[in-house]
Amino acid sequence: MKTTDLLAVARGDRAADLLLRGGRIVNLFSGQVEIADLAVAGDRIAGIGGGYRAHAVIDLEGSYIVPGLIDAHVHIESSLCIPAQFAQAVVPRGVTTAVIDPHEIANVAGLAGVRFMAENSVGLPLGVVVMASSCVPATHMETSGAVLEAAELAQLLADGTVHGLAEVMNFPGVVQGDPALLAKLAVFAGRPCDGHAPGLAGRALNAYVAAGIGSDHECTTVEEAREKLARGLYILIREATNARNLHTLLPLVDSFNSRRICFCTDDRVPGDLIDQGSVDYMVREAIRFGVDPITALRMATLNPAEWLGLHDRGAIAPGRRADFFVCDHLEQLQPRLVFRGGEQVARDGEPLGRAASIAVPAAVTGTVQIDWAAVDLRVPAGGPFLRVIGVLPDQLVTEQRILPAPLYEGAVVADPGCDLLKLAVIERHRASGALGVGFIQGIGLRRGALAGTVAHDHHNLIVVGADDRSMLAAARAVAEMGGGLAAAEGDEILARLPLPVAGLMSDRPVGEVRRGYAAVVGAARALGSPLHDPLMAMSFMALEVIPTLKLTDQGLVDVERFELVPLFVA
């Protein structure tokens, strides 16, 4: 819409396209609820107040008008759905903007993957803001399917594909002044640059912030978050499927710092998105905790808009995008009507219209290439003690445990009775034969195995199990699908979910993906795992930028020392 036309409607000289009459507008600038009419012209809010006329009128009879919610940082790939299907799950929840980092698919398919996510987001009822994936690969201690240097990221910025720089996960490299990382930060100077620095403090934190980083979503304690706030970072409180930090960090929020805090989901699987929700769930939980509703809503609207420089949204005001929803109770925050760009896109928890089917380009399919002749899971005895990854419930951080090595016929084996399982990461991008094998506690399988090509962030094939036979059966099932998830016991495949788009996503409806995922999770629980989501937990055991001990196709990584370490300890 032309500015002159918008102003004509704002002045009352021309009829609005839509008038919401008699609503209670949540004004995030004044902190008040304002009883007024809302006039919409095209995709913009034209005016607030009385005396407007319109071609269409909705009488709200006192219902609340709330700004559309913004997920400040999310990897759509973790929903296991392409963007069009992801939107079907979150838009009815009142989420009208998702700020995404496509580094999952970028680690598999490089620039083609980033462009696929951007192109599949065009025309959705969800505003998708793409950030440039900063760490592809995350570190030198993994094999990924692509490498994105500063020149490639500059290309994405120049052609308008990306808005800013996504989470800079190689925080030791930033702190030490790695030239390649500093070159990427230089490309995005003056634009939002997201951080990822679990546990970083003191002088190292000073260096990280001084490099140009502006946010962090990895805080796990109030003390950590307070120090990062004090050094100028926005804190993105995260409530993911397997990293649940919301309730731990809500005591952080007060009247002095709340304007520097945002909400994000990071990684959420379909079941959690459908059953609990997205950032709408976080707002409800914050209000239930005792946070003032206006403050809670700001953390999911105006705050992320200001941090990310999205000044055309995040609040209800003249000239801003007409992204909002209507609900009857702020505390329950159940959207009755959802509008995106002035168009109604959801009603009573259901999207209006189905996601259009798309042709998935060949560049993001057929991505599982494995040299099976090189895959040998046997671990010959090499010492009396093992370094073991210790899983912590609802966290991405792990412990490094030193345990006696259980032996059988000269090899180290899993001991499910002690919750000691074997873990392997098989390189799947180049059929190089690279293979990392280790051991893990905390997944809880009593028998069988789980496997998948979702293994953050390199997304090689990861498999965990109680015996080698089950592990190989699950891994081969995943490869035969062209990527996905599977559970096996012996040679029997108990459940499987194909993820043919980069081995990470399906183009099927989100409800169908949810049912397939639930089947694999159900099989995992039948095999003994007590975890809320053992598949998500498994996928993060390969992410070597989150302490303490992780496994890649190159071997065990001590994240605090930032180096590969041997499996055996003298």
DACOR-V336106 format. One record per residue. N is the residue number from 0. RES is the residue in three letters. NEAR is the number of other C-alpha atoms within 8 Angstrom. Layout:
{{N & RES & NEAR} {N & RES & NEAR}}
//
This chain:
{{0 & MET & 7} {1 & LYS & 5} {2 & THR & 6} {3 & THR & 6} {4 & ASP & 8} {5 & LEU & 13} {6 & LEU & 9} {7 & ALA & 10} {8 & VAL & 14} {9 & ALA & 11} {10 & ARG & 7} {11 & GLY & 10} {12 & ASP & 7} {13 & ARG & 8} {14 & ALA & 10} {15 & ALA & 14} {16 & ASP & 11} {17 & LEU & 13} {18 & LEU & 16} {19 & LEU & 12} {20 & ARG & 12} {21 & GLY & 12} {22 & GLY & 16} {23 & ARG & 12} {24 & ILE & 12} {25 & VAL & 14} {26 & ASN & 11} {27 & LEU & 11} {28 & PHE & 6} {29 & SER & 5} {30 & GLY & 8} {31 & GLN & 9} {32 & VAL & 8} {33 & GLU & 8} {34 & ILE & 9} {35 & ALA & 12} {36 & ASP & 13} {37 & LEU & 13} {38 & ALA & 16} {39 & VAL & 15} {40 & ALA & 14} {41 & GLY & 8} {42 & ASP & 12} {43 & ARG & 14} {44 & ILE & 16} {45 & ALA & 15} {46 & GLY & 11} {47 & ILE & 10} {48 & GLY & 8} {49 & GLY & 6} {50 & GLY & 5} {51 & TYR & 11} {52 & ARG & 9} {53 & ALA & 11} {54 & HIS & 9} {55 & ALA & 7} {56 & VAL & 9} {57 & ILE & 8} {58 & ASP & 8} {59 & LEU & 9} {60 & GLU & 7} {61 & GLY & 9} {62 & SER & 12} {63 & TYR & 13} {64 & ILE & 12} {65 & VAL & 11} {66 & PRO & 12} {67 & GLY & 16} {68 & LEU & 15} {69 & ILE & 15} {70 & ASP & 16} {71 & ALA & 14} {72 & HIS & 12} {73 & VAL & 13} {74 & HIS & 13} {75 & ILE & 14} {76 & GLU & 12} {77 & SER & 11} {78 & SER & 13} {79 & LEU & 13} {80 & CYS & 17} {81 & ILE & 13} {82 & PRO & 10} {83 & ALA & 12} {84 & GLN & 13} {85 & PHE & 12} {86 & ALA & 11} {87 & GLN & 12} {88 & ALA & 12} {89 & VAL & 13} {90 & VAL & 15} {91 & PRO & 16} {92 & ARG & 12} {93 & GLY & 13} {94 & VAL & 16} {95 & THR & 14} {96 & THR & 12} {97 & ALA & 14} {98 & VAL & 13} {99 & ILE & 13} {100 & ASP & 15} {101 & PRO & 16} {102 & HIS & 14} {103 & GLU & 14} {104 & ILE & 13} {105 & ALA & 15} {106 & ASN & 16} {107 & VAL & 16} {108 & ALA & 14} {109 & GLY & 14} {110 & LEU & 9} {111 & ALA & 10} {112 & GLY & 14} {113 & VAL & 13} {114 & ARG & 9} {115 & PHE & 9} {116 & MET & 11} {117 & ALA & 11} {118 & GLU & 7} {119 & ASN & 9} {120 & SER & 12} {121 & VAL & 6} {122 & GLY & 4} {123 & LEU & 8} {124 & PRO & 9} {125 & LEU & 12} {126 & GLY & 9} {127 & VAL & 10} {128 & VAL & 10} {129 & VAL & 13} {130 & MET & 13} {131 & ALA & 15} {132 & SER & 13} {133 & SER & 13} {134 & CYS & 12} {135 & VAL & 15} {136 & PRO & 14} {137 & ALA & 12} {138 & THR & 10} {139 & HIS & 6} {140 & MET & 10} {141 & GLU & 11} {142 & THR & 13} {143 & SER & 13} {144 & GLY & 11} {145 & ALA & 11} {146 & VAL & 9} {147 & LEU & 13} {148 & GLU & 9} {149 & ALA & 11} {150 & ALA & 7} {151 & GLU & 9} {152 & LEU & 14} {153 & ALA & 9} {154 & GLN & 8} {155 & LEU & 11} {156 & LEU & 12} {157 & ALA & 7} {158 & ASP & 6} {159 & GLY & 7} {160 & THR & 10} {161 & VAL & 10} {162 & HIS & 12} {163 & GLY & 12} {164 & LEU & 15} {165 & ALA & 12} {166 & GLU & 13} {167 & VAL & 13} {168 & MET & 11} {169 & ASN & 11} {170 & PHE & 10} {171 & PRO & 7} {172 & GLY & 9} {173 & VAL & 13} {174 & VAL & 12} {175 & GLN & 6} {176 & GLY & 8} {177 & ASP & 9} {178 & PRO & 6} {179 & ALA & 8} {180 & LEU & 11} {181 & LEU & 11} {182 & ALA & 9} {183 & LYS & 12} {184 & LEU & 12} {185 & ALA & 7} {186 & VAL & 9} {187 & PHE & 11} {188 & ALA & 7} {189 & GLY & 4} {190 & ARG & 8} {191 & PRO & 13} {192 & CYS & 15} {193 & ASP & 12} {194 & GLY & 13} {195 & HIS & 13} {196 & ALA & 9} {197 & PRO & 9} {198 & GLY & 8} {199 & LEU & 8} {200 & ALA & 10} {201 & GLY & 6} {202 & ARG & 6} {203 & ALA & 9} {204 & LEU & 11} {205 & ASN & 10} {206 & ALA & 10} {207 & TYR & 12} {208 & VAL & 12} {209 & ALA & 7} {210 & ALA & 10} {211 & GLY & 9} {212 & ILE & 13} {213 & GLY & 12} {214 & SER & 12} {215 & ASP & 15} {216 & HIS & 11} {217 & GLU & 11} {218 & CYS & 13} {219 & THR & 11} {220 & THR & 8} {221 & VAL & 11} {222 & GLU & 6} {223 & GLU & 12} {224 & ALA & 13} {225 & ARG & 9} {226 & GLU & 9} {227 & LYS & 14} {228 & LEU & 12} {229 & ALA & 7} {230 & ARG & 8} {231 & GLY & 8} {232 & LEU & 13} {233 & TYR & 13} {234 & ILE & 14} {235 & LEU & 14} {236 & ILE & 14} {237 & ARG & 14} {238 & GLU & 13} {239 & ALA & 11} {240 & THR & 12} {241 & ASN & 12} {242 & ALA & 10} {243 & ARG & 11} {244 & ASN & 12} {245 & LEU & 10} {246 & HIS & 7} {247 & THR & 9} {248 & LEU & 13} {249 & LEU & 9} {250 & PRO & 8} {251 & LEU & 8} {252 & VAL & 10} {253 & ASP & 7} {254 & SER & 5} {255 & PHE & 5} {256 & ASN & 9} {257 & SER & 10} {258 & ARG & 8} {259 & ARG & 10} {260 & ILE & 13} {261 & CYS & 14} {262 & PHE & 15} {263 & CYS & 15} {264 & THR & 14} {265 & ASP & 10} {266 & ASP & 12} {267 & ARG & 11} {268 & VAL & 11} {269 & PRO & 14} {270 & GLY & 9} {271 & ASP & 10} {272 & LEU & 13} {273 & ILE & 9} {274 & ASP & 6} {275 & GLN & 8} {276 & GLY & 11} {277 & SER & 12} {278 & VAL & 14} {279 & ASP & 13} {280 & TYR & 9} {281 & MET & 11} {282 & VAL & 12} {283 & ARG & 11} {284 & GLU & 8} {285 & ALA & 11} {286 & ILE & 12} {287 & ARG & 8} {288 & PHE & 7} {289 & GLY & 6} {290 & VAL & 10} {291 & ASP & 7} {292 & PRO & 10} {293 & ILE & 10} {294 & THR & 9} {295 & ALA & 12} {296 & LEU & 10} {297 & ARG & 12} {298 & MET & 14} {299 & ALA & 18} {300 & THR & 15} {301 & LEU & 12} {302 & ASN & 14} {303 & PRO & 16} {304 & ALA & 13} {305 & GLU & 10} {306 & TRP & 9} {307 & LEU & 7} {308 & GLY & 7} {309 & LEU & 10} {310 & HIS & 8} {311 & ASP & 7} {312 & ARG & 13} {313 & GLY & 16} {314 & ALA & 12} {315 & ILE & 15} {316 & ALA & 8} {317 & PRO & 10} {318 & GLY & 9} {319 & ARG & 12} {320 & ARG & 12} {321 & ALA & 14} {322 & ASP & 13} {323 & PHE & 15} {324 & PHE & 14} {325 & VAL & 12} {326 & CYS & 14} {327 & ASP & 11} {328 & HIS & 9} {329 & LEU & 8} {330 & GLU & 8} {331 & GLN & 6} {332 & LEU & 10} {333 & GLN & 9} {334 & PRO & 15} {335 & ARG & 12} {336 & LEU & 12} {337 & VAL & 16} {338 & PHE & 14} {339 & ARG & 16} {340 & GLY & 10} {341 & GLY & 15} {342 & GLU & 7} {343 & GLN & 10} {344 & VAL & 14} {345 & ALA & 14} {346 & ARG & 13} {347 & ASP & 8} {348 & GLY & 10} {349 & GLU & 7} {350 & PRO & 11} {351 & LEU & 8} {352 & GLY & 5} {353 & ARG & 6} {354 & ALA & 7} {355 & ALA & 5} {356 & SER & 5} {357 & ILE & 4} {358 & ALA & 4} {359 & VAL & 7} {360 & PRO & 7} {361 & ALA & 6} {362 & ALA & 7} {363 & VAL & 13} {364 & THR & 12} {365 & GLY & 9} {366 & THR & 12} {367 & VAL & 10} {368 & GLN & 10} {369 & ILE & 13} {370 & ASP & 9} {371 & TRP & 6} {372 & ALA & 6} {373 & ALA & 7} {374 & VAL & 9} {375 & ASP & 5} {376 & LEU & 7} {377 & ARG & 7} {378 & VAL & 8} {379 & PRO & 7} {380 & ALA & 8} {381 & GLY & 5} {382 & GLY & 9} {383 & PRO & 9} {384 & PHE & 11} {385 & LEU & 14} {386 & ARG & 14} {387 & VAL & 13} {388 & ILE & 13} {389 & GLY & 12} {390 & VAL & 12} {391 & LEU & 10} {392 & PRO & 6} {393 & ASP & 8} {394 & GLN & 10} {395 & LEU & 11} {396 & VAL & 9} {397 & THR & 14} {398 & GLU & 11} {399 & GLN & 10} {400 & ARG & 9} {401 & ILE & 9} {402 & LEU & 8} {403 & PRO & 7} {404 & ALA & 10} {405 & PRO & 8} {406 & LEU & 9} {407 & TYR & 7} {408 & GLU & 4} {409 & GLY & 7} {410 & ALA & 10} {411 & VAL & 12} {412 & VAL & 11} {413 & ALA & 12} {414 & ASP & 10} {415 & PRO & 12} {416 & GLY & 6} {417 & CYS & 5} {418 & ASP & 13} {419 & LEU & 13} {420 & LEU & 15} {421 & LYS & 14} {422 & LEU & 12} {423 & ALA & 14} {424 & VAL & 15} {425 & ILE & 14} {426 & GLU & 15} {427 & ARG & 12} {428 & HIS & 14} {429 & ARG & 8} {430 & ALA & 10} {431 & SER & 9} {432 & GLY & 12} {433 & ALA & 10} {434 & LEU & 13} {435 & GLY & 13} {436 & VAL & 14} {437 & GLY & 13} {438 & PHE & 13} {439 & ILE & 14} {440 & GLN & 12} {441 & GLY & 10} {442 & ILE & 14} {443 & GLY & 11} {444 & LEU & 16} {445 & ARG & 11} {446 & ARG & 11} {447 & GLY & 15} {448 & ALA & 17} {449 & LEU & 16} {450 & ALA & 15} {451 & GLY & 15} {452 & THR & 14} {453 & VAL & 13} {454 & ALA & 16} {455 & HIS & 11} {456 & ASP & 11} {457 & HIS & 15} {458 & HIS & 13} {459 & ASN & 15} {460 & LEU & 14} {461 & ILE & 18} {462 & VAL & 15} {463 & VAL & 13} {464 & GLY & 16} {465 & ALA & 17} {466 & ASP & 12} {467 & ASP & 9} {468 & ARG & 8} {469 & SER & 15} {470 & MET & 17} {471 & LEU & 8} {472 & ALA & 14} {473 & ALA & 16} {474 & ALA & 15} {475 & ARG & 8} {476 & ALA & 11} {477 & VAL & 17} {478 & ALA & 12} {479 & GLU & 7} {480 & MET & 10} {481 & GLY & 14} {482 & GLY & 18} {483 & GLY & 18} {484 & LEU & 15} {485 & ALA & 17} {486 & ALA & 16} {487 & ALA & 16} {488 & GLU & 12} {489 & GLY & 8} {490 & ASP & 8} {491 & GLU & 7} {492 & ILE & 12} {493 & LEU & 10} {494 & ALA & 10} {495 & ARG & 15} {496 & LEU & 11} {497 & PRO & 12} {498 & LEU & 15} {499 & PRO & 14} {500 & VAL & 12} {501 & ALA & 14} {502 & GLY & 15} {503 & LEU & 16} {504 & MET & 15} {505 & SER & 12} {506 & ASP & 9} {507 & ARG & 8} {508 & PRO & 8} {509 & VAL & 12} {510 & GLY & 7} {511 & GLU & 8} {512 & VAL & 14} {513 & ARG & 11} {514 & ARG & 8} {515 & GLY & 10} {516 & TYR & 11} {517 & ALA & 9} {518 & ALA & 10} {519 & VAL & 15} {520 & VAL & 11} {521 & GLY & 8} {522 & ALA & 11} {523 & ALA & 14} {524 & ARG & 11} {525 & ALA & 7} {526 & LEU & 10} {527 & GLY & 10} {528 & SER & 12} {529 & PRO & 8} {530 & LEU & 9} {531 & HIS & 5} {532 & ASP & 9} {533 & PRO & 12} {534 & LEU & 8} {535 & MET & 9} {536 & ALA & 11} {537 & MET & 13} {538 & SER & 13} {539 & PHE & 10} {540 & MET & 12} {541 & ALA & 14} {542 & LEU & 14} {543 & GLU & 16} {544 & VAL & 9} {545 & ILE & 11} {546 & PRO & 13} {547 & THR & 11} {548 & LEU & 15} {549 & LYS & 16} {550 & LEU & 17} {551 & THR & 16} {552 & ASP & 15} {553 & GLN & 12} {554 & GLY & 13} {555 & LEU & 15} {556 & VAL & 14} {557 & ASP & 14} {558 & VAL & 13} {559 & GLU & 6} {560 & ARG & 5} {561 & PHE & 8} {562 & GLU & 8} {563 & LEU & 10} {564 & VAL & 8} {565 & PRO & 8} {566 & LEU & 8} {567 & PHE & 10} {568 & VAL & 10} {569 & ALA & 5}}
//
